[in-house]
Amino acid sequence: MKIALIGYGKMGKAIEEIALQRNHEIVLKIDINNIDQFTKENLSNADAAIEFTSPHTAFGNVSKLLEFGVPVVSGSTGWFHRLEEAKELSKTLNGSMICASNFSVGVNLFFELNKKLASLMHPHQEYNVSLEEIHHTAKKDAPSGTAITLAEQIMEVYTEKQKWVNDTSPAEDELLITSKRMDPAPGTHIITYASEIDDIAITHTAHSRKGFALGAVLAAEYIADKKGWFTMKEVLGL
């Protein structure tokens, strides 16, 4: 298939490597140096576009791709307050899109484990739940989109938690996410249930960007011939 890359930083290059290994063709690469080439004409022969940019540009990029009629895979985070707008636009334009806070196959399995553990732990109120995420210093948003997804999954079970808070002392009805930035750190997420007697924790640690890149390419393969809004659960058959 023919893939356009919107965003050609470290993630874009990792995606390109995986896509070429899987015998796909990269027909367009857009970054800040050639934004003028981000046109409908240049995207006309792309089967799908994979967008990894920044929190400030992601919604605009996604909107343009949907308007151009190109199936979109978006891995940018920090813009999910506009996610419902993107969903509505996709529906209006009969477009196709997959948006995920994390495309890693391992992380998406971790999401399922997180939900299961939360349901097991909730009856045992002696345990206090909290999250920690660690990323490289170049990451622009905090907490990470993955951490927010994990927190929202926990709060679906822990309905007494009204919201998550970042790097501050939580109230009884708040779920704490602690964010740390250090190099090198592709990404670590830890959910801990702590009591006076013992702690129970699950951890996902990314060793490189290859897991994210592979998941994004799998998503592009999945969505290329489909219409609608999809998630990695459909891609991975979870």
N, CA, C and O of each residue as an XYZ file, in Angstrom:
952
protein
N       0.835     -1.191      0.000
C       0.000      0.000      0.000
C       0.871      1.241      0.000
O       2.066      1.174      0.287
N       0.268      2.372     -0.323
C       0.982      3.640     -0.395
C       0.618      4.494      0.821
O      -0.557      4.760      1.076
N       1.637      4.917      1.563
C       1.441      5.608      2.835
C       2.058      7.002      2.775
O       3.163      7.180      2.262
N       1.330      7.993      3.306
C       1.851      9.341      3.487
C       2.190      9.532      4.956
O       1.421      9.129      5.829
N       3.318     10.133      5.231
C       3.730     10.416      6.601
C       3.580     11.900      6.877
O       4.252     12.725      6.257
N       2.705     12.237      7.800
C       2.522     13.627      8.222
C       3.240     13.765      9.560
O       2.723     13.366     10.603
N       4.435     14.336      9.510
C       5.335     14.342     10.646
C       6.478     13.391     10.356
O       6.272     12.184     10.233
N       7.682     13.933     10.246
C       8.824     13.097      9.866
C       9.983     13.308     10.836
O      11.130     13.517     10.441
N       9.631     13.243     12.135
C      10.657     13.276     13.165
C      11.106     11.861     13.470
O      11.108     11.002     12.589
N      11.488     11.615     14.717
C      11.980     10.289     15.098
C      10.915      9.217     14.908
O      11.211      8.113     14.451
N       9.658      9.549     15.266
C       8.588      8.568     15.088
C       8.322      8.331     13.614
O       8.154      7.188     13.189
N       8.282      9.399     12.830
C       8.037      9.262     11.403
C       9.075      8.385     10.730
O       8.740      7.556      9.884
N      10.323      8.566     11.099
C      11.405      7.754     10.518
C      11.291      6.291     10.960
O      11.562      5.381     10.177
N      10.888      6.068     12.219
C      10.700      4.691     12.691
C       9.545      4.019     11.950
O       9.626      2.837     11.616
N       8.477      4.765     11.693
C       7.332      4.242     10.946
C       7.743      3.918      9.517
O       7.358      2.883      8.972
N       8.526      4.805      8.913
C       9.004      4.565      7.549
C       9.788      3.261      7.471
O       9.597      2.478      6.540
N      10.658      3.025      8.430
C      11.482      1.810      8.438
C      10.612      0.559      8.485
O      10.835     -0.389      7.732
N       9.617      0.561      9.376
C       8.727     -0.596      9.501
C       7.878     -0.761      8.241
O       7.696     -1.879      7.759
N       7.361      0.343      7.709
C       6.514      0.281      6.514
C       7.270     -0.310      5.329
O       6.730     -1.135      4.592
N       8.510      0.109      5.149
C       9.314     -0.410      4.045
C       9.614     -1.901      4.245
O       9.632     -2.671      3.284
N       9.849     -2.298      5.496
C      10.084     -3.716      5.790
C       8.870     -4.564      5.434
O       8.999     -5.734      5.072
N       7.680     -3.955      5.543
C       6.432     -4.669      5.250
C       5.990     -4.444      3.800
O       4.833     -4.672      3.449
N       6.941     -3.988      2.959
C       6.745     -3.841      1.515
C       5.735     -2.772      1.126
O       5.084     -2.873      0.086
N       5.604     -1.741      1.966
C       4.779     -0.603      1.611
C       5.641      0.488      0.979
O       6.869      0.457      1.055
N       4.973      1.442      0.362
C       5.667      2.558     -0.294
C       5.315      3.857      0.421
O       4.147      4.119      0.706
N       6.322      4.663      0.708
C       6.085      5.991      1.285
C       6.004      6.987      0.130
O       6.998      7.234     -0.554
N       4.816      7.558     -0.084
C       4.616      8.425     -1.245
C       4.738      9.909     -0.910
O       4.840     10.744     -1.809
N       4.726     10.240      0.393
C       4.840     11.645      0.786
C       5.334     11.720      2.217
O       4.883     10.962      3.076
N       6.264     12.636      2.478
C       6.778     12.878      3.825
C       6.701     14.375      4.089
O       7.348     15.175      3.414
N       5.887     14.742      5.099
C       5.672     16.158      5.421
C       6.274     16.470      6.788
O       6.027     15.760      7.763
N       7.067     17.541      6.847
C       7.520     18.080      8.131
C       7.493     19.600      8.044
O       6.959     20.156      7.084
N       8.059     20.269      9.028
C       7.954     21.737      9.066
C       8.684     22.400      7.901
O       8.451     23.575      7.614
N       9.561     21.665      7.231
C      10.340     22.253      6.142
C       9.644     22.201      4.787
O      10.077     22.875      3.853
N       8.576     21.418      4.659
C       7.877     21.347      3.360
C       6.369     21.326      3.539
O       5.660     20.640      2.804
N       5.881     22.078      4.515
C       4.452     22.079      4.827
C       3.610     22.512      3.630
O       2.427     22.180      3.547
N       4.215     23.247      2.710
C       3.497     23.699      1.512
C       3.112     22.532      0.604
O       2.246     22.679     -0.258
N       3.750     21.379      0.791
C       3.439     20.203     -0.025
C       2.296     19.357      0.551
O       1.918     18.335     -0.021
N       1.758     19.797      1.683
C       0.626     19.110      2.325
C      -0.654     19.521      1.603
O      -1.428     20.341      2.096
N      -0.860     18.933      0.420
C      -1.984     19.308     -0.432
C      -2.793     18.074     -0.835
O      -2.315     16.942     -0.765
N      -4.015     18.325     -1.253
C      -4.887     17.240     -1.709
C      -4.291     16.529     -2.910
O      -4.370     15.305     -3.019
N      -3.696     17.295     -3.809
C      -3.095     16.708     -5.007
C      -1.967     15.743     -4.639
O      -1.882     14.644     -5.187
N      -1.103     16.156     -3.711
C       0.027     15.308     -3.333
C      -0.406     14.065     -2.560
O       0.329     13.078     -2.501
N      -1.595     14.114     -1.968
C      -2.105     12.988     -1.197
C      -3.068     12.119     -1.989
O      -3.613     11.149     -1.461
N      -3.277     12.462     -3.248
C      -4.322     11.803     -4.035
C      -4.067     10.311     -4.258
O      -5.015      9.548     -4.447
N      -2.806      9.888     -4.239
C      -2.530      8.463     -4.474
C      -2.154      7.716     -3.204
O      -1.676      6.584     -3.274
N      -2.367      8.342     -2.025
C      -2.067      7.672     -0.757
C      -3.258      6.824     -0.323
O      -4.401      7.281     -0.343
N      -2.972      5.580      0.069
C      -4.027      4.708      0.594
C      -4.375      5.053      2.030
O      -5.496      4.810      2.477
N      -3.418      5.619      2.756
C      -3.624      6.042      4.142
C      -2.524      7.015      4.521
O      -1.452      7.031      3.917
N      -2.807      7.825      5.529
C      -1.810      8.753      6.064
C      -1.614      8.468      7.546
O      -2.575      8.231      8.277
N      -0.364      8.494      7.975
C      -0.043      8.319      9.387
C       0.478      9.643      9.916
O       1.482     10.168      9.436
N      -0.229     10.183     10.928
C       0.049     11.521     11.451
C       0.647     11.430     12.849
O      -0.011     10.972     13.783
N       1.895     11.866     12.990
C       2.558     11.988     14.285
C       3.224     13.356     14.315
O       4.341     13.514     13.823
N       2.548     14.341     14.885
C       3.124     15.686     14.902
C       3.160     16.216     16.339
O       3.864     15.665     17.185
N       2.406     17.277     16.614
C       2.446     17.888     17.942
C       1.035     18.165     18.427
O       0.098     18.156     17.630
N       0.865     18.413     19.736
C      -0.476     18.711     20.258
C      -1.120     19.929     19.602
O      -2.345     20.022     19.528
N      -0.295     20.865     19.125
C      -0.822     22.124     18.590
C      -1.246     22.019     17.127
O      -2.070     22.809     16.665
N      -0.699     21.065     16.402
C      -0.994     20.964     14.973
C      -1.836     19.750     14.596
O      -2.347     19.675     13.479
N      -1.986     18.798     15.518
C      -2.615     17.513     15.181
C      -4.042     17.672     14.663
O      -4.387     17.101     13.628
N      -4.879     18.442     15.369
C      -6.283     18.552     14.947
C      -6.383     19.146     13.556
O      -7.179     18.672     12.745
N      -5.596     20.170     13.255
C      -5.610     20.772     11.924
C      -5.162     19.782     10.861
O      -5.734     19.733      9.772
N      -4.139     18.994     11.174
C      -3.661     17.994     10.217
C      -4.708     16.923      9.963
O      -4.968     16.554      8.818
N      -5.307     16.427     11.042
C      -6.348     15.400     10.923
C      -7.525     15.924     10.106
O      -8.051     15.215      9.248
N      -7.937     17.155     10.368
C      -9.068     17.752      9.654
C      -8.784     17.835      8.152
O      -9.643     17.508      7.332
N      -7.578     18.274      7.801
C      -7.215     18.379      6.381
C      -7.244     17.013      5.707
O      -7.757     16.878      4.596
N      -6.700     16.011      6.368
C      -6.667     14.669      5.792
C      -8.076     14.124      5.579
O      -8.357     13.511      4.549
N      -8.959     14.345      6.547
C     -10.346     13.910      6.396
C     -11.022     14.646      5.244
O     -11.767     14.048      4.468
N     -10.760     15.942      5.139
C     -11.335     16.734      4.041
C     -10.802     16.279      2.687
O     -11.507     16.354      1.681
N      -9.552     15.806      2.663
C      -8.960     15.307      1.418
C      -9.431     13.892      1.083
O      -9.140     13.385     -0.001
N     -10.150     13.256      1.994
C     -10.649     11.908      1.763
C      -9.620     10.815      1.955
O      -9.733      9.738      1.370
N      -8.599     11.092      2.786
C      -7.531     10.118      3.028
C      -7.764      9.434      4.380
O      -7.928     10.127      5.383
N      -7.783      8.116      4.437
C      -7.871      7.429      5.734
C      -6.729      7.865      6.646
O      -5.575      7.933      6.222
N      -7.065      8.161      7.913
C      -6.110      8.781      8.832
C      -5.800      7.859     10.002
O      -6.700      7.293     10.621
N      -4.513      7.719     10.295
C      -4.044      7.111     11.534
C      -3.309      8.213     12.289
O      -2.278      8.702     11.825
N      -3.834      8.609     13.456
C      -3.213      9.696     14.218
C      -2.692      9.191     15.555
O      -3.436      8.628     16.358
N      -1.394      9.404     15.778
C      -0.776      9.014     17.038
C      -0.334     10.189     17.879
O       0.297     10.007     18.920
N      -0.663     11.418     17.432
C      -0.327     12.591     18.237
C      -1.175     12.600     19.505
O      -2.327     12.167     19.487
N      -0.612     13.089     20.595
C      -1.372     13.210     21.839
C      -1.383     14.667     22.282
O      -0.710     15.512     21.693
N      -2.157     14.949     23.328
C      -2.243     16.311     23.831
C      -3.309     17.150     23.163
O      -3.426     18.341     23.455
N      -4.106     16.547     22.255
C      -5.162     17.299     21.566
C      -6.533     16.640     21.729
O      -7.475     16.975     21.011
N      -6.641     15.709     22.665
C      -7.857     14.908     22.750
C      -9.073     15.686     23.260
O     -10.187     15.164     23.229
N      -8.881     16.922     23.729
C     -10.038     17.757     24.072
C     -10.837     18.112     22.813
O     -11.963     18.598     22.918
N     -10.269     17.877     21.629
C     -10.968     18.141     20.364
C     -11.318     16.838     19.628
O     -11.678     16.851     18.451
N     -11.206     15.746     20.332
C     -11.439     14.444     19.709
C     -12.865     14.300     19.201
O     -13.083     13.752     18.120
N     -13.841     14.786     19.965
C     -15.234     14.673     19.534
C     -15.477     15.465     18.257
O     -16.268     15.049     17.411
N     -14.804     16.605     18.110
C     -14.910     17.376     16.866
C     -14.380     16.561     15.693
O     -14.977     16.551     14.616
N     -13.263     15.881     15.901
C     -12.691     15.053     14.840
C     -13.633     13.914     14.482
O     -13.794     13.587     13.307
N     -14.257     13.309     15.488
C     -15.205     12.229     15.232
C     -16.387     12.724     14.404
O     -16.818     12.059     13.462
N     -16.904     13.887     14.759
C     -18.039     14.449     14.031
C     -17.657     14.774     12.592
O     -18.427     14.529     11.664
N     -16.455     15.330     12.416
C     -15.992     15.658     11.066
C     -15.832     14.392     10.235
O     -16.206     14.366      9.063
N     -15.282     13.352     10.832
C     -15.123     12.083     10.133
C     -16.475     11.519      9.709
O     -16.627     10.999      8.603
N     -17.452     11.629     10.602
C     -18.794     11.130     10.299
C     -19.441     11.951      9.180
O     -20.041     11.399      8.258
N     -19.312     13.258      9.275
C     -19.908     14.158      8.270
C     -19.326     13.915      6.885
O     -20.043     13.935      5.885
N     -18.018     13.686      6.839
C     -17.324     13.519      5.555
C     -17.259     12.064      5.105
O     -16.657     11.761      4.075
N     -17.884     11.147      5.879
C     -17.816      9.709      5.590
C     -16.363      9.274      5.463
O     -15.985      8.547      4.544
N     -15.564      9.740      6.413
C     -14.144      9.436      6.394
C     -13.812      8.203      7.206
O     -14.696      7.506      7.704
N     -12.535      7.951      7.326
C     -12.066      6.808      8.112
C     -10.871      7.238      8.934
O      -9.975      7.927      8.447
N     -10.873      6.812     10.214
C      -9.828      7.279     11.111
C      -9.620      6.317     12.271
O     -10.561      5.708     12.778
N      -8.369      6.201     12.673
C      -7.997      5.535     13.922
C      -7.154      6.526     14.705
O      -6.134      7.015     14.220
N      -7.589      6.810     15.907
C      -6.827      7.678     16.799
C      -6.557      6.902     18.076
O      -7.473      6.316     18.653
N      -5.311      6.893     18.520
C      -4.963      6.152     19.732
C      -3.925      6.919     20.525
O      -3.072      7.600     19.956
N      -4.001      6.804     21.838
C      -2.971      7.416     22.682
C      -1.669      6.648     22.596
O      -0.608      7.169     22.940
N      -1.750      5.392     22.131
C      -0.556      4.577     21.990
C      -0.857      3.429     21.018
O      -1.826      2.693     21.204
N      -0.036      3.283     19.998
C      -0.262      2.251     18.991
C       0.503      0.961     19.261
O       0.325     -0.020     18.539
N       1.334      0.945     20.267
C       2.115     -0.251     20.578
C       1.205     -1.439     20.867
O       0.244     -1.330     21.629
N       1.520     -2.571     20.250
C       0.746     -3.788     20.515
C       0.815     -4.119     22.005
O      -0.200     -4.445     22.621
N       2.017     -4.035     22.582
C       2.186     -4.337     23.998
C       1.386     -3.430     24.898
O       0.795     -3.886     25.878
N       1.359     -2.141     24.576
C       0.595     -1.193     25.394
C      -0.894     -1.481     25.302
O      -1.602     -1.368     26.303
N      -1.382     -1.846     24.135
C      -2.808     -2.136     24.009
C      -3.199     -3.408     24.756
O      -4.321     -3.517     25.250
N      -2.289     -4.360     24.840
C      -2.516     -5.503     25.724
C      -2.483     -5.058     27.185
O      -3.241     -5.554     28.017
N      -1.596     -4.119     27.477
C      -1.483     -3.549     28.827
C      -2.768     -2.826     29.222
O      -3.181     -2.881     30.381
N      -3.400     -2.151     28.269
C      -4.686     -1.504     28.529
C      -5.715     -2.527     29.014
O      -6.444     -2.278     29.974
N      -5.766     -3.671     28.346
C      -6.729     -4.709     28.732
C      -6.410     -5.258     30.119
O      -7.314     -5.521     30.911
N      -5.121     -5.429     30.408
C      -4.691     -5.888     31.730
C      -5.049     -4.867     32.801
O      -5.465     -5.231     33.901
N      -4.885     -3.587     32.476
C      -5.214     -2.509     33.415
C      -6.690     -2.552     33.817
O      -7.026     -2.433     34.995
N      -7.555     -2.724     32.832
C      -8.991     -2.773     33.123
C      -9.344     -3.969     34.000
O     -10.154     -3.865     34.921
N      -8.722     -5.105     33.699
C      -9.006     -6.310     34.475
C      -8.524     -6.160     35.915
O      -9.233     -6.525     36.854
N      -7.301     -5.616     36.088
C      -6.767     -5.452     37.436
C      -7.601     -4.463     38.240
O      -7.839     -4.675     39.429
N      -8.045     -3.388     37.605
C      -8.880     -2.405     38.313
C     -10.155     -3.056     38.833
O     -10.578     -2.778     39.955
N     -10.772     -3.921     38.028
C     -12.016     -4.576     38.462
C     -11.757     -5.546     39.615
O     -12.616     -5.740     40.474
N     -10.564     -6.154     39.629
C     -10.219     -7.058     40.730
C      -9.914     -6.294     42.017
O     -10.240     -6.756     43.110
N      -9.290     -5.128     41.886
C      -8.813     -4.388     43.047
C      -9.871     -3.505     43.689
O      -9.792     -3.231     44.887
N     -10.841     -3.061     42.938
C     -11.786     -2.063     43.455
C     -12.504     -2.494     44.735
O     -12.709     -1.656     45.612
N     -12.891     -3.752     44.879
C     -13.560     -4.140     46.138
C     -12.653     -4.040     47.365
O     -13.146     -4.041     48.493
N     -11.362     -3.956     47.167
C     -10.400     -3.940     48.276
C      -9.930     -2.498     48.518
O      -8.868     -2.084     48.053
N     -10.743     -1.762     49.246
C     -10.524     -0.326     49.396
C      -9.313      0.020     50.267
O      -8.969      1.194     50.402
N      -8.668     -0.983     50.855
C      -7.445     -0.697     51.616
C      -6.269     -0.356     50.696
O      -5.238      0.135     51.157
N      -6.429     -0.617     49.393
C      -5.386     -0.285     48.427
C      -5.680      1.067     47.776
O      -6.801      1.325     47.337
N      -4.675      1.912     47.720
C      -4.775      3.210     47.064
C      -4.110      3.125     45.691
O      -2.949      2.728     45.582
N      -4.842      3.495     44.655
C      -4.320      3.382     43.296
C      -3.711      4.694     42.835
O      -4.246      5.764     43.125
N      -2.592      4.620     42.116
C      -1.947      5.794     41.527
C      -1.183      5.371     40.280
O      -0.928      4.185     40.066
N      -0.819      6.358     39.457
C      -0.104      6.091     38.217
C       1.182      6.909     38.161
O       1.282      7.989     38.743
N       2.160      6.365     37.445
C       3.398      7.099     37.182
C       3.792      6.874     35.728
O       3.704      5.755     35.223
N       4.226      7.937     35.058
C       4.713      7.782     33.686
C       6.041      8.497     33.548
O       6.244      9.575     34.106
N       6.955      7.877     32.786
C       8.302      8.395     32.588
C       8.578      8.457     31.091
O       8.417      7.461     30.386
N       8.994      9.632     30.599
C       9.306      9.802     29.187
C      10.555     10.657     29.006
O      11.061     11.256     29.956
N      11.034     10.701     27.784
C      12.186     11.527     27.429
C      11.838     13.018     27.556
O      10.665     13.393     27.540
N      12.852     13.842     27.678
C      12.639     15.268     27.940
C      12.055     16.021     26.749
O      11.576     17.144     26.909
N      12.084     15.426     25.561
C      11.535     16.100     24.385
C      10.017     15.956     24.284
O       9.389     16.619     23.459
N       9.425     15.100     25.111
C       7.965     14.924     25.052
C       7.284     16.202     25.507
O       7.598     16.744     26.566
N       6.344     16.681     24.694
C       5.792     18.014     24.900
C       4.571     18.047     25.816
O       4.254     19.099     26.372
N       3.877     16.918     25.984
C       2.676     16.929     26.820
C       2.893     16.097     28.070
O       3.621     15.105     28.053
N       2.251     16.512     29.155
C       2.294     15.774     30.418
C       0.956     15.972     31.122
O       0.482     17.104     31.222
N       0.341     14.908     31.609
C       0.793     13.522     31.499
C       0.669     13.006     30.072
O       0.036     13.636     29.226
N       1.270     11.873     29.818
C       1.208     11.284     28.488
C      -0.221     10.879     28.144
O      -1.047     10.645     29.026
N      -0.494     10.800     26.849
C      -1.812     10.337     26.421
C      -2.095      8.928     26.894
O      -3.234      8.587     27.214
N      -1.055      8.109     26.939
C      -1.211      6.731     27.424
C      -1.612      6.718     28.892
O      -2.484      5.950     29.297
N      -0.969      7.577     29.691
C      -1.310      7.655     31.114
C      -2.755      8.110     31.309
O      -3.456      7.611     32.189
N      -3.190      9.050     30.494
C      -4.577      9.526     30.591
C      -5.551      8.398     30.252
O      -6.564      8.221     30.928
N      -5.238      7.635     29.197
C      -6.081      6.491     28.845
C      -6.157      5.497     29.997
O      -7.241      5.031     30.349
N      -5.009      5.173     30.584
C      -4.971      4.251     31.720
C      -5.800      4.786     32.887
O      -6.543      4.035     33.519
N      -5.673      6.087     33.171
C      -6.418      6.702     34.270
C      -7.921      6.647     34.007
O      -8.705      6.341     34.906
N      -8.314      6.944     32.774
C      -9.745      6.922     32.442
C     -10.310      5.510     32.547
O     -11.455      5.329     32.964
N      -9.518      4.510     32.174
C      -9.965      3.122     32.329
C     -10.178      2.777     33.804
O     -11.157      2.122     34.161
N      -9.260      3.220     34.649
C      -9.383      2.956     36.087
C     -10.622      3.657     36.645
O     -11.356      3.073     37.443
N     -10.862      4.908     36.231
C     -11.996      5.676     36.756
C     -13.338      5.136     36.286
O     -14.365      5.425     36.899
N     -13.348      4.356     35.208
C     -14.588      3.694     34.811
C     -15.009      2.665     35.859
O     -16.198      2.390     36.022
N     -14.040      2.103     36.559
C     -14.309      1.147     37.639
C     -14.392      1.867     38.980
O     -15.313      1.637     39.763
N     -13.418      2.743     39.238
C     -13.382      3.534     40.474
C     -14.213      4.798     40.264
O     -13.667      5.894     40.136
N     -15.521      4.639     40.228
C     -16.403      5.767     39.908
C     -16.381      6.848     40.983
O     -16.857      7.958     40.747
N     -15.833      6.539     42.166
C     -15.711      7.555     43.213
C     -14.612      8.559     42.889
O     -14.545      9.623     43.503
N     -13.753      8.229     41.931
C     -12.723      9.164     41.469
C     -13.333     10.056     40.396
O     -13.731      9.576     39.335
N     -13.405     11.344     40.671
C     -14.071     12.270     39.767
C     -13.175     12.764     38.639
O     -13.665     13.119     37.567
N     -11.865     12.789     38.872
C     -10.934     13.268     37.849
C      -9.527     12.826     38.218
O      -9.264     12.419     39.350
N      -8.619     12.912     37.234
C      -7.205     12.683     37.517
C      -6.504     14.030     37.704
O      -6.935     15.044     37.156
N      -5.442     14.027     38.468
C      -4.621     15.226     38.665
C      -3.165     14.849     38.408
O      -2.765     13.697     38.574
N      -2.390     15.841     38.001
C      -1.004     15.592     37.613
C      -0.041     16.301     38.553
O      -0.091     17.520     38.721
N       0.837     15.509     39.162
C       1.933     16.053     39.981
C       1.459     17.004     41.080
O       2.060     18.056     41.299
N       0.400     16.636     41.756
C      -0.088     17.425     42.883
C      -0.712     16.479     43.899
O      -1.050     15.346     43.558
N      -0.868     16.918     45.122
C      -1.469     16.061     46.147
C      -2.945     15.838     45.830
O      -3.708     16.801     45.748
N      -3.357     14.594     45.653
C      -4.740     14.342     45.256
C      -5.708     14.366     46.431
O      -5.364     13.986     47.550
N      -6.917     14.819     46.154
C      -8.003     14.695     47.116
C      -8.539     13.260     47.059
O      -8.120     12.469     46.215
N      -9.463     12.935     47.959
C     -10.003     11.575     48.020
C     -10.661     11.162     46.708
O     -10.618      9.992     46.328
N     -11.272     12.129     46.016
C     -11.990     11.801     44.783
C     -11.144     12.056     43.535
O     -11.688     12.178     42.438
N      -9.813     12.138     43.692
C      -8.915     12.385     42.570
C      -7.895     11.250     42.416
O      -7.470     10.643     43.399
N      -7.517     10.982     41.180
C      -6.543      9.935     40.863
C      -5.229     10.602     40.463
O      -5.198     11.416     39.540
N      -4.156     10.259     41.151
C      -2.865     10.900     40.930
C      -2.111     10.262     39.767
O      -1.958      9.042     39.699
N      -1.638     11.124     38.843
C      -0.681     10.729     37.810
C       0.596     11.522     38.050
O       0.569     12.753     38.032
N       1.698     10.849     38.270
C       2.993     11.501     38.431
C       3.757     11.401     37.118
O       3.903     10.313     36.562
N       4.245     12.536     36.622
C       4.987     12.575     35.357
C       6.447     12.891     35.615
O       6.768     13.827     36.347
N       7.337     12.105     35.009
C       8.775     12.350     35.106
C       9.355     12.433     33.703
O       8.937     11.699     32.808
N      10.329     13.338     33.512
C      10.982     13.499     32.222
C      12.489     13.338     32.385
O      13.130     14.099     33.110
N      13.049     12.335     31.702
C      14.478     12.076     31.772
C      14.920     11.349     30.511
O      14.108     10.705     29.847
N      16.180     11.446     30.182
C      16.715     10.795     28.981
C      17.704      9.696     29.360
O      18.394      9.815     30.372
N      17.787      8.627     28.566
C      16.823      8.266     27.504
C      15.664      7.488     28.108
O      15.869      6.671     29.005
N      14.469      7.728     27.635
C      13.299      7.035     28.182
C      12.173      7.053     27.152
O      11.377      7.992     27.136
N      12.087      6.027     26.283
C      11.009      5.978     25.292
C       9.620      5.963     25.925
O       8.670      6.461     25.322
N       9.482      5.399     27.133
C       8.180      5.430     27.791
C       7.976      4.296     28.771
O       8.091      3.123     28.415
N       7.667      4.656     30.023
C       7.328      3.674     31.049
C       6.053      4.116     31.739
O       5.889      5.293     32.060
N       5.138      3.161     31.972
C       3.887      3.447     32.683
C       3.714      2.416     33.790
O       3.821      1.212     33.558
N       3.446      2.905     34.994
C       3.332      2.043     36.172
C       2.017      2.352     36.880
O       1.738      3.510     37.192
N       1.217      1.337     37.132
C       0.010      1.480     37.953
C       0.259      0.722     39.240
O       0.567     -0.470     39.223
N       0.125      1.421     40.356
C       0.415      0.827     41.662
C      -0.811      0.865     42.561
O      -1.497      1.882     42.660
N      -1.069     -0.248     43.207
C      -2.090     -0.348     44.244
C      -1.336     -0.580     45.553
O      -0.764     -1.649     45.767
N      -1.340      0.425     46.422
C      -0.512      0.391     47.632
C      -1.378      0.310     48.883
O      -2.387      1.004     49.005
N      -0.961     -0.554     49.811
C      -1.615     -0.654     51.114
C      -0.551     -0.701     52.194
O       0.643     -0.746     51.896
N      -0.983     -0.692     53.458
C      -0.031     -0.798     54.554
C       0.647     -2.165     54.566
O       1.764     -2.304     55.064
N      -0.025     -3.166     54.021
C       0.485     -4.538     54.059
C       1.397     -4.847     52.879
O       2.454     -5.454     53.051
N       0.986     -4.426     51.665
C       1.775     -4.736     50.476
C       1.383     -3.825     49.321
O       0.417     -3.067     49.405
N       2.148     -3.916     48.253
C       1.872     -3.182     47.021
C       1.700     -4.179     45.882
O       2.342     -5.229     45.851
N       0.823     -3.830     44.951
C       0.666     -4.588     43.710
C       0.846     -3.586     42.574
O       0.215     -2.529     42.567
N       1.708     -3.919     41.613
C       1.970     -2.983     40.525
C       2.100     -3.721     39.203
O       2.576     -4.855     39.154
N       1.667     -3.059     38.126
C       1.920     -3.541     36.775
C       2.665     -2.444     36.030
O       2.413     -1.257     36.237
N       3.586     -2.851     35.159
C       4.464     -1.909     34.470
C       4.598     -2.264     33.000
O       4.736     -3.432     32.637
N       4.554     -1.239     32.161
C       4.941     -1.411     30.760
C       6.103     -0.474     30.477
O       6.028      0.724     30.751
N       7.176     -1.026     29.929
C       8.346     -0.232     29.567
C       8.676     -0.444     28.102
O       8.934     -1.568     27.670
N       8.666      0.641     27.340
C       9.057      0.569     25.930
C      10.576      0.667     25.835
O      11.184      1.526     26.474
N      11.188     -0.201     25.046
C      12.639     -0.182     24.870
C      13.058      0.618     23.636
O      14.215      1.020     23.512
N      12.108      0.846     22.724
C      12.390      1.639     21.535
C      11.060      2.096     20.950
O       9.995      1.792     21.488
N      11.135      2.830     19.842
C       9.926      3.308     19.171
C       9.352      2.266     18.213
O       8.303      2.499     17.611
N      10.021      1.121     18.060
C       9.594      0.153     17.061
C       8.199     -0.388     17.327
O       7.445     -0.637     16.386
N       7.840     -0.574     18.606
C       6.505     -1.071     18.929
C       5.418     -0.101     18.521
O       4.375     -0.507     18.009
N       5.662      1.196     18.749
C       4.707      2.222     18.351
C       4.580      2.242     16.826
O       3.479      2.309     16.278
N       5.744      2.180     16.152
C       5.766      2.265     14.696
C       5.033      1.089     14.061
O       4.250      1.272     13.129
N       5.286     -0.113     14.563
C       4.615     -1.290     14.015
C       3.107     -1.178     14.178
O       2.358     -1.457     13.242
N       2.658     -0.773     15.355
C       1.225     -0.627     15.587
C       0.588      0.379     14.652
O      -0.525      0.165     14.172
N       1.290      1.486     14.385
C       0.758      2.514     13.484
C       0.624      1.969     12.061
O      -0.361      2.249     11.377
N       1.607      1.196     11.620
C       1.537      0.615     10.275
C       0.426     -0.436     10.205
O      -0.293     -0.507      9.208
N       0.281     -1.247     11.246
C      -0.821     -2.214     11.288
C      -2.171     -1.497     11.209
O      -3.096     -1.968     10.549
N      -2.270     -0.357     11.889
C      -3.515      0.427     11.854
C      -3.785      0.955     10.447
O      -4.925      0.937      9.983
N      -2.733      1.426      9.765
C      -2.897      1.917      8.393
C      -3.341      0.786      7.468
O      -4.201      0.986      6.611
N      -2.762     -0.389      7.639
C      -3.170     -1.548      6.833
C      -4.640     -1.882      7.076
O      -5.361     -2.239      6.145
N      -5.072     -1.768      8.303
C      -6.446     -2.119      8.673
C      -7.457     -1.131      8.081
O      -8.518     -1.528      7.601
N      -7.116      0.148      8.123
C      -8.109      1.181      7.824
C      -8.181      1.555      6.346
O      -9.133      2.214      5.929
N      -7.211      1.154      5.558
C      -7.094      1.634      4.181
C      -8.353      1.406      3.347
O      -8.673      2.227      2.487
N      -9.066      0.317      3.582
C     -10.248      0.003      2.766
C     -11.545      0.075      3.569
O     -12.535     -0.563      3.211
N     -11.542      0.848      4.651
C     -12.721      0.917      5.519
C     -13.218      2.347      5.679
O     -12.492      3.305      5.413
N     -14.462      2.475      6.116
C     -15.046      3.760      6.466
C     -15.514      3.707      7.910
O     -16.079      2.707      8.353
N     -15.273      4.803      8.651
C     -15.733      4.859     10.025
C     -14.615      5.202     10.988
O     -13.488      5.499     10.592
N     -14.962      5.152     12.273
C     -14.024      5.462     13.351
C     -13.651      4.168     14.057
O     -14.527      3.431     14.507
N     -12.377      3.892     14.156
C     -11.925      2.629     14.720
C     -10.897      2.864     15.826
O     -10.367      3.964     15.985
N     -10.632      1.802     16.583
C      -9.623      1.856     17.637
C      -8.664      0.684     17.446
O      -8.866     -0.170     16.583
N      -7.617      0.664     18.269
C      -6.662     -0.442     18.193
C      -7.284     -1.761     18.660
O      -6.740     -2.828     18.374
N      -8.392     -1.709     19.362
C      -9.063     -2.952     19.759
C      -9.522     -3.698     18.514
O      -9.392     -4.920     18.444
N     -10.060     -2.975     17.523
C     -10.467     -3.621     16.271
C      -9.253     -4.111     15.490
O      -9.249     -5.218     14.952
N      -8.223     -3.270     15.437
C      -7.010     -3.631     14.684
C      -6.411     -4.932     15.213
O      -6.013     -5.800     14.436
N      -6.350     -5.062     16.537
C      -5.698     -6.216     17.154
C      -6.671     -7.337     17.500
O      -6.257     -8.387     17.994
N      -7.961     -7.124     17.245
C      -8.950     -8.152     17.524
C      -9.103     -8.440     19.011
O      -9.336     -9.584     19.401
N      -8.973     -7.398     19.851
C      -9.069     -7.593     21.302
C     -10.529     -7.587     21.741
O     -10.817     -7.737     22.928
